[in-house]
Amino acid sequence: MKVEDFSYTMRLPIAPLSIASLTLAMLAAFTPSARAQSILKNSDISLSGLYQTTQDTSGNGVSDDPTHSGGAQVAFRHSYHWWLGYEASYGYTRFAERYSDQPFPIQHNMHDFAGSYLATTPVGILGFRPFALAGVSAVVMSPSLNGGQNVSYQGRPGLNFAVGVNKSLLTDHFGVRVQYRGLYYKTPDFGEAALTTNAYRLTSEPMVGAYIRF
């Protein structure tokens, strides 16, 4: 079995509310203190809203026209060099795959667990600090309860990249972040031969959010 074709068939739901609760707990754990600031020096956490658009794909006589959607991402960044660091992030959105010859679309939650290298310019440009990211993702498609058409969960490995800018507001410890993020991975088929395109696609996620730097 190829790595690109691995899939999950468990039926237990991945609840967005549980993930949100975990995110809030993580943010609470990062509440600034003298010790925390020492450990988290040169680090930041961010919360961003995103707008998802995904390429149409086709293959094997099957085409897929995904819908658009909104979503969110929470991320942790750490710089271990003046220009180099890493980012660990989790992104969530929900949209539907519209396959040809299928009477109903397949709606699913998309969970993106990512790790990326981070490169940042050493100095700002008119107060903006450009950055770029490149890394890998574990993409999990979990069909929704009412719109998932009773298909199985599926996971895909992916490549992610991003470019954007940070802008401090009033203090170096708080600011806004604007970025374009791309996610490249194989079109899901949910383990169904009738849905298999064997094609790869790009999901685009422009984002706007805020960050807190320690």
N, C-alpha and C positions, 0 to 999 in steps of 0.2 A: 504493500500500500504506500503510495506516495504521500509525502508530508502535506502537499497542497490539497489532498483530497480527504483529510481527516474530518470526521463529523461527530457530533454529539447527539445521542438519541435519548438522553434522560428526559423525563417528563416534568420534573419539579420546576416550577417557575422561578425565574430570577427576578425578585421583586424590586422595582425601582425605589420604593419607599424604604426598603431595607438598606439599599445602597446609599440613599440620601441620608439615612440615620447614621450610617458608618462615616460618611463624609463630614457630617456635623460633629461627630465625636472626634474625628481627626483634627478638625479646625479648633475644637475646644482644647485638645491636647497641645496645640501650638500656641496657646495664649502666652504672650510675651512675659518672661521673667528673666532674672539675671542669668540663671543657668541655661535656660532655653535659648536666650540670645547668643550665648557663647557657643552652644552646640550647633545652632542654626545660622551662624554667621555666614554671610554670602549666599543665603538661601531665600526663596520666596514661595508663597502659595498664591494661587489665583483661582478665580471662578469666572467663567466666560459663557456667554450665550452664543449659539451657532445657528447657521442656516445651512441645511444639507441639500445638495443636489448631486445626483449620481448619473453617470453615463448610461445610455441605452446600450445593450449588448445583444448579439445574436450568434448562433452557431447550432449545428446539428438540426437545422430546420426549426429551431426555437428562438424566439426573441423575447427580451425582457425590457419593459419600460417602467422604471421605478418612479414613485411619486416623490415630491419634495417634502421637507419637514423642518421643524425647529428642534433644538436640543441644547445640551449644556456640557461643559467640560470642567473638571477640577484638576489642577496640576500642581506638582511640587518641583521646584528647580533648585539646583545647587551648582555654584561655580567653584571649581577647585583650582582654576588658573585664571589669570586676569581676562582671558578671552574665551576659555573653554569650560564646559560643564555638562550637566545632564538634566533631563526632565523625565519624570514618571507621571503619567496622566491616566485619567479615566474619562471617557466620553460616552454620552448616551443620547440616542434619538430613536424615534419610531416612525417607520414609513412602510409602504407596501410595494411588493414586486408584482408587476402586471405582466404575466406570461401570455404569449400567444396561445390560442386554442384552449385556454383555461377560462371557465365561466366567471370565476371570482378572483380578485387579487389576493395575495398572501401577505397579510400584515404581520410585521415582526418588530420587536425591540432590538436595536443594534447596540451592543456593548463593545467598546474599544479600549482594551487595556494596552498601554503603550510605554515603551522605553526609548528615549532618543538622546543623541548627542546634541549639545547646544553650543553654538558659537555666537558671541556677542562682540560688537565693535568696542574698542577700548575707550572711545570718547563719543559723546553725543553730537548730533547734528541738529542745531537749532532747538536743543532740548529733547530731541528724540533719540533713543538708543536702538538702532536696528539689530535684529538677531535672525538666526537661521537654525533650523532643526532638521535632523534626519535620523530615522531609527526604524524599529520593527514594532508590529502590533499583533495582538491576538484578538481577532474579531469574532464575536459570538452573536449569531442571529437566533433570537428566541421568539418563536411565533406567539402572537397574542392569543388570549383565551377565546375571544369571540371571532376574530378575523384571521386566525392562523390556519384555517382549513385543515386542522388536525395533522399537520406535517411535523417532522422531527426537528429538534434543535440542530444547529450546525455551526461549526467553528472553522475559520479560515486564518492562515497566517497572512500578514500583510506588511507592506512597507509604507512608512509615513514620512512626510516632509512638511516644512512650514517656513514661511518668512513673515516678518512683522516688525513692529516697533513698540517700545515701552516709552511712556511719558510720565515723569514724576509730577505729582500735584502737591504743592506747598512744602512737601518734605520728601527726602529720598526713600522713606519707608512706605510710601503709598503712591499708587499711580494707576494709569489705565494702560491696557494692552490691546492692540489691534493686530490681527494676523490673518493670513490665508493658510489653511492647512489642507493637505491632500492625503488621501488614503487609497493605496493601490492593492487590490486583492481579487481573488477569483469570484465570479458571480455565483451566488448560492444556488443550489439545486435541492437542498433539504433531503438529499438521499433518494430523490425521485428521478427516474430515467426520463420521464416526460418533461422535466424542467431543466435538463442538463444542456448548457450551452458550451461548456469548457472554455469560456471567454473570460478575460480579465477586464476590470473596469476601474475607473477613478471616481471616488467620492470626494467632492469639494466641500469644504466647510469654512467659509469666512466667519471669523469670530471677533467679538468685542467683549472685553471684561475688565476686571480690576484685580490688582495684586497687592499683597502686603509683603514687604521685604524686611528681613531681620538683620 
